[in-house]
Amino acid sequence: MIKVLVVDDSAIVRAILGQVLGDDKRFEVCGFAENGEIAVELNEEHSPDLIIMDLNMPKMDGIEATRRIMETSSPAIIIYTTEDKARVSFECLEAGAVLVQQKPNLATLSRSRIEVFCEQLAVIALEHAKQTGFSTKKPRPEKIFREVIIEDVNTPPSQKFSLLAIGASTGGPIAIQTVLSRLAKNFPLPIIITQHIDSIFDCQFASWLSDSTGKNVKLAENSEILKAGTVYIAPAGRHLCITKNASGELKALLDDSEPLHYLKPAVDKMFFSCAQTLQKKCIAVLLTGMGTDGAEGLKAIKDAGGYTVTESSETCVIYGMPKAANDLNAQVKCCSLYEIPVILNHYSGAMLSSEGDED
């Protein structure tokens, strides 16, 4: 049984969410709160597995409540908002929320859409609980993973690569931020990224990453030449692929074909194009996410001779996409989020400056 705390200043929303969740045998609603202050108190009292949190509330908003809650425990927190300001959404993620979405109007949703809504909540709560052990246990600190010695980075890379490709979904924005911020300042490869993200949030995703990581991050444009050290983000509603021009330079290709796995952009679309265009000259990373997108494409890159990495279950918010890839034996290396940048710096040929080293 998944214990849920519902936090919203609207009594109507609280009532509807309570009814929807109460009708699903997987959930037990352990409390209701009309503001962040009460949410913090009820979290201490009930230790919920999942918190559905409104953003704008009196006395204490959803961001501050999330910060306070994550100081002592680690339930899966999903924040719903009616705001279209991407910056606010990324503040929620930085505070510790697993997911930020537009608030659904449950009163107008069909039965099938409500079932999808509940299924998403259940998967997130259960997968998150696997990573943290139980809701009142804080995640293991990063330093534990940073102390792990990765034996194969002590040997020179055996081949040269031309591109780094990264795919992610649920939990991806913070995971991508973590990886990019730890890459060497002189990282020598172009980086392309497909992140499943709502269209209302994608326009400022690149600028948020640029500001928070110190890297040159932008939304990919069709046919632009990919430059070393620049990060290109797939825009919402278009697949990001790569191809080569007549001179052999890599360029972005924005694909308007049908969704893959019901997703657009899809990680598999990007990875398959990398395997076809670059064969063994691609490094590809599959980070946290729900579902299987990216698994087959990562296998194609490995089969073509490229170097493939999956995020381990220890640090994934949702160990779905990386697990699907591991089940296909699509990975050359499976490791924690904090080890991945070490591997990428090594295999790209980048040399860490003193400023890029971690304490």
Sequence and secondary structure as in RCSB ss.txt:
>XXXX:A:sequence
MIKVLVVDDSAIVRAILGQVLGDDKRFEVCGFAENGEIAVELNEEHSPDLIIMDLNMPKMDGIEATRRIMETSSP
AIIIYTTEDKARVSFECLEAGAVLVQQKPNLATLSRSRIEVFCEQLAVIALEHAKQTGFSTKKPRPEKIFREVII
EDVNTPPSQKFSLLAIGASTGGPIAIQTVLSRLAKNFPLPIIITQHIDSIFDCQFASWLSDSTGKNVKLAENSEI
LKAGTVYIAPAGRHLCITKNASGELKALLDDSEPLHYLKPAVDKMFFSCAQTLQKKCIAVLLTGMGTDGAEGLKA
IKDAGGYTVTESSETCVIYGMPKAANDLNAQVKCCSLYEIPVILNHYSGAMLSSEGDED
>XXXX:A:secstr
 EEEEEE S HHHHHHHHHHHHTSTTEEEEEEESSHHHHHHHHHHH  SEEEEESS SSS HHHHHHHHHHH   
EEEEEES   HHHHHHHHHHT SEEEE   GGG  HHHHHHHHHHHHHHHHHHHHHHSSTTS    HHHHHT   
GGGGS  SS   EEEEEE TTHHHHHHHHHHTS TT  S EEEEE   HHHHTTHHHHHHHHH SEEEE  TT B
  TTEEEE  TTSEEEEEE TTS EEEEEE S  BTTBSS HHHHHHHHHHHHGGGEEEEE SBSSSTTHHHHHH
HHHTT EEEEE TTT SSBSHHHHHHHTT  SEEE TTTHHHHHHHHHT    TTTS  
